[in-house]
Amino acid sequence: MRDDAVRMLSGPNQREWLARNTRYDPETGRLLVWNIITWKWCLATSENILELCPLSVRGFGDPDDIWTDVRSKASRQSYDPQQRGDTPDYSEAERSAWLRESRRRKCLPERIEIFNVIQGRWIAVTQENLAEHYARGYWDLIGLGNAWEEIDAEISQKGCTSG
């Protein structure tokens, strides 16, 4: 199982991520961040920036300061309304490796958790909210229903962790 540490991106890698996954429209002042889990552009505000921009990119701090920093960095690149963010398709081997490290069953209360790469923490998931927390690149080829069955079946065999 993975440790809970989130590896922060270096400055150049952070700027590269922001260049690929943010769009700032100077005419409207709107900042859009590509949700790397759901593959959708989302309007970013100080209220939701922590749910859109990965912890490894934004770091810790006040949401207003993080939003201002991300918006400032995003505004330095030219606006491209056709831009698409990161949309990797992972192989079965990559999906299996991620599942081994990034999902667990908790006993008290009993629930399945996966590691949310944006929030940098373990999140309880159900079949209904799986698409919000499990990156589409992992489940897109097999379908969300099959992904849930895979997560639930494999984790049932391992037992649960306390806490």
Helices and strands as residue ranges (DSSP letters): H 11-21, E 22-25, E 30-35, E 40-43, H 49-52, H 55-58, H 63-74, H 92-102, E 103-106, E 111-116, E 121-125, H 130-133, H 136-139, H 144-158
